[in-house]
Amino acid sequence: EHEPVPVSEALDSALREDENLLTGLVFERLAYLDDALAWDLCLREIEQPPGELAQELWPRFRCSDREVTPDVVWRVDTNKTTETVVGFENKWHDTQKPGQLQDELDALHAHHPAANVLLVALGGAPRGRRDALRAALPDAVLFLDWGRLAQRVAERRRSATGSAARVLADILSVRTTVLLPQPDGPIIA
């Protein structure tokens, strides 16, 4: 007879096979938040442009005769000549690869030539590896780890009310369920 597997271990194992599950669990919930709050959680260091934020999960782009699929793309249409486009490449147990990040950045630029384009590498870039990635990539690539995202969600949850409080609590429950590191814990590699 088999021993039962704890839910957190089963989900962690599933995420090793399919990181899209984590992307969906977190980013589908972020879409329910006010644009300014979602932006603050993921891109606190960058001033949010005015305009409505639109989110697309797993868009497919053709670039240099191959298909490129960032995990998430946020578009902010500023109703001006320049829009802001932010791609996210999310990693759970895998590591960020400079070639993949560059391909995604190139694809975003090719499909949004007049846009201010950024790419966020979420997870998969431990501190020791981040410097090497930064040296290989342009400044338009930003790094965020799952622990820091969880810390920001927890900070904002303390003062949130209503539906925002419920969504933030739900995101934190995802962190607990899949054993994301505590804010002062290790960065996922």
Summary of the structure (lengths in Angstrom):
residues: 189
radius of gyration: 16.8
end to end distance: 34.1
largest distance: 64.3
contacts: 560
relative contact order: 0.15
helix: 45%
strand: 19%
